[in-house]
Amino acid sequence: MTIDVLAEDLQPDDLLEFSTERGTQILRLTLVERRTNGIKFEGRNHEGQLNSSGMKYGQLARCVRP
């Protein structure tokens, strides 16, 4: 099941559905930093590749929940 949460509600270990140039991936978040201008996050996909990006406060993030 996927749910939409606010970017500021993201936590480490959340599964985030993340779109990249190579398509949509599921990332297990390893780092979530709250900064002045938004949220920075890092996570690994199912292949173990590290991805990082960010979102503005108030933006919706799509999380995968069991």
N, C-alpha and C positions, 0 to 999 in steps of 0.2 A: 504494500500500500504506500502511495506517495502522498505527502502532505506539504502544504506551503506554510513556511514559518518566516518570521522577520529575520533579516540578516543578523541582527544583534542577539537573537536567541540561539544561534549556532553554538555548538559545544564540541570539544574534541570527542572523537569516536562516533559522531553523527555520520550517517551515510548521505552524501550530498550528490544529487544528480546535476552534473556540470557539463555544459556544452563547450566544445573546443572546435578547432578547425577540422579535427579528425572525427568529429561526431560527438554524441553524448556519452559520457562516462559516469560511472559511479565512483566517487571518492570517499574513502574513510578519512575523515579529518584528523590530522595529527596536531595541528596548531591553529588556534583562533585568537587573533589579537584585535582588541578594540582600540582604534586610533582616533585622532581628532576628526578626520574626514571620512571615516568609514571602517569597515571590517576587513582585515587581511586574513586569509586562511591558506593553509597548506594541507594537502592530503595525498594519499596513494591510491592508485587504481588497482584493479585485480591483478595486473602484471607487476605491481610493485613500483611503478614509475611515479616520481614525485611531481605534483602539479601545484602551482600557487597562483592565487588571483585575489581579487577583492571585490567588495560590494559596498554600496552606500547604505547608510542607516535608513531604515524604513523599506528597503528593497525586499521583495519576496524571494526566498530560497526554497527550492524543492528538495525535500528530504525523503528518504526511503525508510519506512518503519515496518518492522515485521507484523 
